[in-house]
Amino acid sequence: MRAVDKAYAAVRSGIIEGRYEPSARITEQEVAVAAGVSRTPAREALRRLHAEGLVTFTPNVGAVVAHWTQADADEIFDLRALLESHAAARAAKYVSSETLADMRVCAMSQLKEARQRGEGHLDRISLLNSRFHRLLLAAANSPRLDQALASLLEAPLIMKTFRRYSIDSLERSALHHLELVQAFEAQDSEWAASVMRAHILAAKVAIKPD
């Protein structure tokens, strides 16, 4: 792995897993030490994260972990509703039986977690949700969509959106995933796109503050 890729992966995982909190400063030296690289690839890694919207640059401060407002969250989910509904329509045409089986297992596991709500279930649901959407995107077979959705798909993990979900919303999210699997089995692009749009817009409402 190239030094810049190593530095990029180290900081990106730190942001997603919450080791770097929103608005926290990240120095090139800190990245270099954490990733075991020099400051040049550390600097390039921060620039790449800035391009993805995960890091901002503040005068006289440097790199800072992005802090997303409710307006930012609304825009992210509006964009996802547009792009992922298109991805779902494509996936209905191209998804393989192996990927479809993986998606069903993922959705069933998410539904089980939503209903049983054992210790740590929200973290597991978040990871299962992210995996499901990434499987779907891969099934859509579109490099352009991959690029457009690269950072948007990490937003729920970074914002820890599932901590704002009601019990009903958690179960509804998993049931949407199961319905998407059914739409893919039927190879029905319109059904898949409709379910995905409803799924993303329901998530947008679920995370709004009371």
C-alpha positions in Angstrom: 0.0 0.0 0.0 1.3 3.4 -0.9 2.1 5.8 1.9 -0.6 8.3 1.0 -3.2 5.5 0.8 -2.1 4.2 4.2 -2.4 7.7 5.8 -5.7 8.3 4.1 -7.1 5.0 5.3 -5.9 5.6 8.9 -7.6 9.0 9.1 -10.7 8.0 7.3 -11.3 5.0 9.6 -10.6 7.2 12.6 -13.3 9.7 11.5 -15.9 7.0 10.7 -15.2 5.1 14.0 -15.4 8.3 16.0 -11.8 8.5 17.2 -11.6 11.9 15.6 -14.6 13.9 16.8 -16.4 16.6 14.7 -14.5 19.9 14.8 -11.4 18.2 16.1 -8.1 19.4 14.6 -5.9 16.9 12.8 -2.3 17.8 12.2 0.0 16.4 9.5 2.4 15.3 12.2 -0.4 13.4 14.0 -1.4 11.6 10.8 2.3 10.8 9.9 2.9 9.3 13.3 -0.4 7.3 13.4 0.1 5.9 9.9 3.9 5.5 10.1 4.5 7.7 7.1 6.2 11.0 6.4 4.4 14.4 6.4 4.2 14.7 2.6 1.7 11.7 2.2 0.0 12.8 5.4 -0.6 16.2 3.8 -1.9 14.6 0.6 -4.2 12.3 2.6 -5.8 15.3 4.3 -6.3 17.0 1.0 -8.1 13.9 -0.3 -10.3 13.8 2.7 -11.1 17.5 2.2 -12.2 16.7 -1.4 -14.6 14.1 0.0 -16.0 16.6 2.5 -14.8 14.7 5.6 -12.2 17.4 6.5 -12.2 21.2 6.2 -9.3 23.6 6.2 -9.5 26.5 8.6 -7.2 29.5 8.4 -4.6 29.6 11.2 -5.8 26.2 12.4 -5.3 23.7 9.6 -7.3 20.5 9.0 -10.5 20.0 11.1 -12.9 17.1 11.0 -16.1 18.3 9.3 -19.1 19.1 11.5 -22.4 18.5 9.7 -25.4 20.6 10.5 -29.0 19.5 10.1 -29.1 21.4 6.8 -26.0 19.4 5.7 -27.7 16.2 6.7 -30.9 17.1 4.8 -28.9 17.8 1.6 -26.9 14.5 2.0 -30.1 12.5 2.2 -31.8 14.4 -0.7 -28.7 13.6 -2.8 -28.8 10.0 -1.7 -32.5 9.7 -2.6 -31.7 10.8 -6.1 -28.6 8.8 -6.7 -29.4 5.6 -4.8 -32.8 5.2 -6.3 -31.0 5.2 -9.7 -28.5 2.7 -8.3 -31.4 0.5 -7.1 -33.0 0.6 -10.6 -29.7 -0.5 -12.2 -29.1 -3.2 -9.5 -32.4 -4.8 -10.3 -31.1 -5.4 -13.8 -27.5 -6.5 -13.0 -27.4 -8.0 -9.5 -26.0 -11.5 -9.3 -27.6 -14.4 -7.4 -24.6 -14.4 -5.1 -24.8 -10.7 -4.2 -28.6 -11.0 -3.8 -28.1 -13.8 -1.3 -25.6 -11.7 0.6 -28.0 -8.8 0.6 -30.8 -11.0 2.0 -28.6 -12.2 4.8 -27.6 -8.7 5.6 -31.2 -7.4 5.6 -32.4 -10.3 7.8 -29.5 -9.7 10.3 -30.4 -6.1 10.4 -34.1 -6.9 11.1 -33.1 -9.3 13.9 -30.9 -6.7 15.5 -33.7 -4.1 15.2 -36.2 -6.4 16.9 -33.9 -7.9 19.6 -32.0 -4.6 20.4 -29.2 -6.3 22.4 -26.2 -4.5 23.8 -24.4 -2.7 20.9 -27.2 -3.3 18.4 -27.0 0.2 17.0 -23.4 -0.1 16.0 -24.1 -3.5 14.4 -27.1 -2.1 12.6 -25.0 0.8 11.3 -22.4 -1.6 9.9 -25.0 -3.9 8.4 -26.8 -1.0 6.8 -23.5 0.3 5.3 -22.7 -3.2 3.9 -26.1 -3.5 2.4 -25.9 -0.2 0.5 -22.4 -1.0 -0.7 -23.5 -4.3 -2.0 -26.3 -2.6 -3.8 -24.0 0.0 -5.3 -21.6 -2.7 -6.5 -24.5 -4.5 -8.1 -25.5 -1.3 -9.9 -22.2 -1.7 -11.9 -21.6 2.0 -12.5 -18.2 3.6 -11.8 -19.8 7.0 -12.0 -22.2 6.2 -9.2 -19.4 4.8 -7.2 -17.6 8.1 -7.4 -20.7 10.2 -6.8 -21.7 8.2 -3.7 -18.3 7.5 -2.2 -18.5 9.9 0.7 -22.3 10.1 0.9 -22.6 6.4 1.9 -20.3 7.0 4.9 -22.5 9.8 6.3 -24.8 7.6 8.4 -21.7 6.0 10.1 -20.0 9.3 10.8 -23.2 11.1 12.0 -24.2 8.0 14.0 -27.7 8.5 12.6 -29.1 5.3 13.9 -28.8 6.6 17.5 -31.6 9.0 16.5 -34.0 6.4 15.2 -37.1 5.3 17.0 -37.7 1.6 17.5 -40.3 1.7 14.7 -37.8 3.5 12.4 -35.1 0.9 13.0 -37.5 -2.0 12.0 -38.9 -0.1 9.0 -35.3 0.5 7.7 -34.6 -3.2 7.8 -38.0 -4.1 6.2 -37.2 -1.6 3.4 -34.0 -3.6 2.7 -35.9 -6.8 2.6 -38.4 -5.3 0.1 -35.5 -4.1 -2.0 -34.3 -7.7 -2.1 -37.8 -8.8 -3.3 -37.7 -6.1 -6.0 -34.3 -7.3 -7.2 -35.6 -10.9 -7.2 -38.4 -9.7 -9.5 -36.0 -7.7 -11.6 -38.3 -4.8 -11.3 -36.4 -1.6 -11.6 -39.3 0.8 -10.9 -40.2 -1.1 -7.8 -36.6 -1.0 -6.6 -36.2 2.7 -7.3 -39.5 3.5 -5.5 -38.6 1.6 -2.4 -35.1 3.1 -2.2 -36.4 6.6 -2.5 -38.9 6.0 0.3 -36.2 4.3 2.3 -33.8 7.3 2.1 -36.5 9.9 2.7 -37.8 8.0 5.7 -34.3 8.0 7.1 -34.1 11.8 6.5 -37.2 12.3 8.7 -36.1 9.8 11.3 -32.9 11.7 12.2 -34.6 15.1 12.5 -34.5 16.5 16.0 -37.8 16.6 17.9 
